[in-house]
Amino acid sequence: MRVVRKLTPALERPSATARAPKDAGGMISKLRAAKLASDGGVHVAIVNGRHPQGITLAMQRKVGTYFPPTNGKY
């Protein structure tokens, strides 16, 4: 699992997040939502929702991208 401790402008660039140009907007929105939530003290993972065990594997930190809380609340 990839860990992102700080969302940088480089990560928000469409070329860094999308496989195809049409995919860029959705991923950027997910990244910004993850930043907002982690800034609020929430653990966040972006995971493929179509994977049958996606949530279970994300909880075990085996798949996805994890954003730890940044303000130390939790």
C-alpha positions in Angstrom: 0.0 0.0 0.0 1.3 3.4 -0.9 1.2 6.0 1.9 0.7 9.7 1.1 1.5 12.0 4.0 1.1 15.2 2.1 -0.8 16.0 -1.1 1.6 17.9 -3.3 0.8 19.8 -6.6 2.7 17.1 -8.4 0.3 14.4 -7.2 -2.7 16.5 -8.3 -1.5 16.8 -11.9 -3.7 14.8 -14.3 -0.6 13.1 -15.8 0.3 11.8 -12.4 -3.1 10.3 -11.6 -4.9 9.2 -14.8 -4.4 6.4 -17.2 -6.5 8.3 -19.7 -7.4 12.0 -19.9 -11.0 11.3 -19.2 -10.0 9.7 -15.8 -8.2 12.7 -14.4 -11.1 14.7 -12.9 -12.4 11.8 -10.8 -9.0 11.0 -9.3 -8.2 14.6 -8.5 -11.5 14.9 -6.7 -10.7 11.7 -4.7 -7.3 13.1 -3.8 -8.7 16.4 -2.6 -11.4 14.7 -0.6 -8.8 12.4 1.0 -6.7 15.5 1.9 -9.7 17.2 3.5 -10.6 14.1 5.5 -7.1 13.4 6.7 -6.6 17.1 7.6 -9.7 16.6 9.8 -8.1 13.6 11.6 -9.6 10.8 9.6 -7.8 7.7 8.3 -8.4 7.5 4.5 -7.8 4.9 1.9 -8.5 5.1 -1.8 -9.2 1.6 -3.1 -10.6 -0.1 -6.2 -14.2 -0.5 -5.2 -14.8 -3.3 -7.8 -12.3 -5.6 -6.1 -14.4 -8.2 -4.1 -12.1 -8.0 -1.1 -11.1 -4.3 -1.5 -12.2 -3.1 1.9 -10.8 -6.1 3.7 -7.4 -5.8 2.0 -7.4 -2.0 2.5 -8.0 -2.5 6.3 -5.0 -4.8 6.3 -3.0 -2.2 4.3 -2.3 -4.6 1.4 -3.9 -2.6 -1.4 -4.8 1.0 -2.2 -3.4 4.4 -1.2 -3.4 5.4 2.5 -3.7 8.9 3.8 -2.9 9.0 7.6 -4.5 11.7 9.7 -2.4 14.8 9.7 -3.6 16.6 12.8 -3.0 13.9 15.4 -6.6 13.7 16.6 -6.9 9.9 16.1 
